[in-house]
Amino acid sequence: MNPYVTNQYVGHGFLDVNMTNDGRSLFAMFYTIDGSVRDQFRIHKSRQ
């Protein structure tokens, strides 16, 4: 069993990247040409 799954999207779109929480959180969404959300992810860095 693979520890991850990968797919390739054949098409065009754009990646909207937003930084929040004083640069500690990154949120990104990939939109296709028709405006639908194809993928999204969030990365959060905790304070240490």
C-alpha positions in Angstrom: 0.0 0.0 0.0 1.3 3.4 -0.9 1.4 6.1 1.8 0.0 8.7 -0.6 -2.2 9.1 -3.7 -1.3 11.2 -6.6 -3.4 12.5 -9.5 -2.4 14.8 -12.4 -4.9 17.4 -13.5 -4.8 18.1 -17.2 -6.1 21.6 -17.7 -5.6 25.2 -16.8 -6.5 27.3 -13.8 -4.9 29.4 -11.1 -3.7 28.9 -7.5 -4.9 31.5 -4.9 -2.5 31.6 -2.0 -3.3 33.5 1.2 -1.1 34.1 4.3 -2.8 34.8 7.6 -2.0 34.8 11.4 1.1 37.0 11.0 2.5 34.7 8.3 2.0 31.5 10.4 -0.8 30.1 8.2 -0.9 29.5 4.5 -4.1 28.6 2.7 -4.2 27.8 -1.0 -7.0 26.9 -3.4 -6.7 25.8 -7.0 -9.5 27.0 -9.3 -10.1 25.6 -12.8 -11.0 27.9 -15.7 -14.7 27.5 -15.0 -14.3 28.7 -11.4 -14.7 25.4 -9.6 -12.3 24.4 -6.8 -10.1 21.5 -7.9 -7.9 21.3 -4.8 -7.1 23.1 -1.6 -4.7 22.8 1.4 -3.7 24.6 4.6 -0.4 24.7 6.4 -0.2 26.1 9.9 3.0 26.7 11.9 2.6 26.7 15.6 4.5 29.0 17.9 7.5 27.5 19.7 
